[in-house]
């Protein structure tokens, strides 16, 4: 075989290729200026890590390997420098989610930095934006660690090591802040399918050698509540801190600036917004708590992002040198049925009213409205709900009107007694009471039915603003029955009224006007003027005009559902009163019955009548004694 020889052309080719490579390497070589700049940059980075931020690495920092950095971290963090040397010492996140909620937990601090509700959107103007109770650093969870060598460290600045596992369908995320291989503070989150409640166990292991266990650790939780509804002032009115304490009692901080409470034996703390809440529950009660709420809305035109600033500080007690608490987080709707289903008393955060008002809501309004709204649209459900309530109250309305009719028949005789005993008020009162007794008329009979109806009216004022079912449900011109039904936007703001016009309050005000106009005449005729008493006729004339105006002013920014209820309620009452007055109650028959009663032997005076007579006698005696003096 003939050997291949290098010819002149091949040699020239190799020389050219070699020359080109040398030229490329020369052109890409950094200049002395660039080398100096790069060196300075590295030195500055190392200096920043070592001198300025030894306790919390930046978002791009990873495992600390430099011996100088480790030494510096140990001098600042002590045993907890161990966590900063692990691969998890980055600003990374772990997400756990189910069909209703998505939670993002940060390595730095180990707490929830995003809580998103998948089934609910913010108000219509922001359509498409899901409700996020936690986002953009509006919430923090921190424990102040007091070490045995007198360091005070904050867990929100330290790095936890995440471990995500599954137990059946449950997702379990364990976050550990390590002081050594087997010494750590642990947050364990457990999320079940289709559930707003998140298991949250907080425990320590081996930290009795690291921490000062003489005093409890302070756990601090704060949240800046985002606005989620159309009417920010209305939403803010129902945002506060609710809590359970001392074996089942419940209370709230109230509205305004720096509202603070310090209850003992606290079992849950709820940062309650109008229709959504963030709740921390514990199986082992916190010995005490410091709860602070601040109003963030000073001007509705400019303060449009947040409603309240909430903060809670609770002590975590050591047991045998370790921390061990089984807790839960709830991030979800402030819906009575949803909260009640957990059987943890957290439905108490919904302000349904105290005593009888709460009972009416729990045992009548909520079940009845829930049944109706499960079959028909919400606006129609409110109307039918109102009709049922008013029909149920109609016998009481009838008794009240009947009593007024009897008093009206007796009015001429009462006025005669007034003229006859004008100079002797005591005798006048005695004879008036005798007339009532002889005629079989109870002057209080008209008041008692009205008093019975008052709890139902007050209960409705608590029920409708708390009815989560109405949120973003439309009816006629109202696009959201839980908020105001704006039909026109004003180019200016009217004090107390607002910068919009709502129609349902206008209709309710008109209905109130005609109802009071219809009943005021009868009430004036039934109640003759008494000496020393206010002129009820003048008061009623004023109230005919004042009540509708109050309805317009105060209900213009309230939920449309409540205004619709009041409109229908007054409309039905007008109809019932018209039927009773014109077709049921016969004044002539009442008069005849009273005259017949007069011929009978007077009934024995009731305890109430005797007590009233005794009080009047005492009053007259005191009056006579004062005149003598």
KACORLIN-V980197 format. One line per field, one symbol per residue. ss: DSSP state (H for helix, E for strand, C for the rest). burial: 1 if it has 16 or more other ideal C-beta (glycine too) atoms within 10 Angstrom, else 0. A space follows every 50 residues. Layout:
ss: ???
burial: ???
This chain:
ss: CCCCCCCHHHHHHHHHHHHHHHHHHHHHCCCHHHHHHHHHHHHHHHHHHH HHCCCCCCCCCCCCCCHHHHHHHHHHHHHHHHHHCCCCCCCCEEEEECCC EEEEEECECCCEEEEEEEEEECCHHHCCCEEEEECCCCEEEEEEEEECCC CEEEHHHCECEEEEEEECCEEEEEEEEECCCCCEEEEEEEECCCCCEEEE EEEEECHHHCECCCCCEEEEEEEEEECCCCCHHHHHHCCEEEEEECCCEE EECCCCCCEEECCEEEEEEEEECCCEEEEEEEEEEEEEEEEEEEECCCCC CCCCCEEEEEEEEEEECCECCECEEEEEEEEEECCHHHHHCCCCCHHHHC CCCCCHHHHHHHHHHHHHHHHHHCCCCHHHHHHHHHHHHHHHHHHHHHHH HHHHHHHHHHHHHHHHHHHHCCCCHHHHHHHHHHHHHHHCCCCCHHHHHH HHHHHHHHHHHHHHHHCHHHCCCCECCECCCCCCCEEEEEEEEECCCEEE EEHHHHHHHHHHHHHHHHHHHHHHHHCCCCCCCCCHHHHHHHHHHHHHHH HHHHHCCCCHHHHHHHHHHHHHHHHHHHHHHHHHCCHHHHHHHHHHHHHC CCCCCCHHHHHHHHHHHHHHHHHHHHHHC
burial: 00000000000000000000000000000000000000000000000010 00011110001001000011011100111111111101110001010101 11111111111111111001011000000011110001111110111000 10101101111100000000111111111000111111111000111111 11111111011110011011111111111111011111111111100001 01100000101010011111111111111111001100101110111000 00100111111111010100001110111111111101110101011111 11100011011101110110011000011011111100110011011111 11111111110011001100100010011111101111101110010010 00100100110111111111111010011111111100000000001101 11111111111110110011011101110000000110010001000100 11101111111111111111111101100110001000010001000000 00000000100100010001000000000
